Amino acid sequence: MNISVDPAFECKGVSCVRLTAGRYYAVVSPSTGSSILRMYDTKNSIEVFRYSESCTLDDYNNAREIWGLPTLYLPNRFDAGVLKTSDGEYHLPVNDTLFGNHIHGWAHKRAHKLETAEVRGDKAVCVTSYTFDKDDEMFSCFPLSFRLTYTYELSEAEGLKQTLKLENLSDKHIPVSLCTHTCINAPIVTGGSQEGLRLTVPVGERCELSSRCLPTERLLPLTDADKCYINGTKKPVLNVIDNEMYTAAEGELDGKPFYGATVTDLNSGKRICNEISPEYRFWNMWNDRGCNGYFCPEPMTAMINAANLKLDPAVSGHKELGKGESYVCWQRFFTLA
């Protein structure tokens, strides 16, 4: 079985790390936020994340949130840019001008450092990091140093595993809110159709959102339309899914417990599976109007705007790290055919 790491692979005009393990290969881009630019199953012709040969580097840089697998800190929206912690209040720029919020943070827009690129046993491994400090322009409004470490492990048996570690390097508390803006390609099978895609995401309750896409703090029982996520009949494209947020629940995969989402191509039976760690307690669903060849089932460790909500942290998922503390979560992607 071919297991290899190429730390000088070029994609979209930037130096990347190409990981290869059996039928899979994945392209990690440290210089563009440690995003996965592409993951492909060569045996089953499955394109996991949104990818296009015609997408230029400028196209990608103008909208990094909607290509591949970008990781966000701090994800989604904060009301009027305000972010409150137990020992501080911070005012982030309002870059969501439609609703008057701050959205998605900045970690995915920075160049990251390549730490390691090597083969470890049956895995191709890449480790990158991003350290936020006083040299960053955002430090003036968020003066809290932290480090994010991204570990990617690719193997034939397990697919692609991403482990995130957030470390507090400051003297004050920092909020924990992590998410991947997971852009699943539509169709998932090369030459396949979008009409035959179905999304399964076990969800618990609907988190009601206001007209500004902020939680109202009400958790609602699932409607029949919401239950389409559970029973696997949800059509993820060719209709509009606009910021539907839910609590996460455990489901099944082929009769075994599974905490995560699956996408099925009904015509071929081929599937993409996204298993998440227990730290991811919410899902936010979005598909960019459903007509752009991708959709986003986004696992989140906390609710939108969690730091500012009056809800108990046990409900909102809000968490803070003290000086020197760290937080780890993981997820993995694999295919079945």
Secondary structure, DSSP 8 states (H G I E B T S, - for coil): --EEEEEEEEETTEEEEEEEETTEEEEEEGGGTTEEEEEEETTTTEE-B---TT--HHHHHHTGGGSSB-EESS-SEEETTEEEETTEEEE----BTTTTEEES-SGGGS--EEEEEEEETTEEEEEEEEEE-TTSGGGGT----EEEEEEEEEETTTEEEEEEEEEE-SSS-EEE--EE---EESSSBTT--STTEEEE--EEEEEEE-TTS-EEEEEE---TTTTHHHHT-B--SSS--EEEEEEE--EEETTEEE-EEEEEETTT--EEEEEE-TT--EEEEE-GGG-SSEEEEEEESS-TTGGG--S-HHHH--EEE-TT-EEEEEEEEEEE-
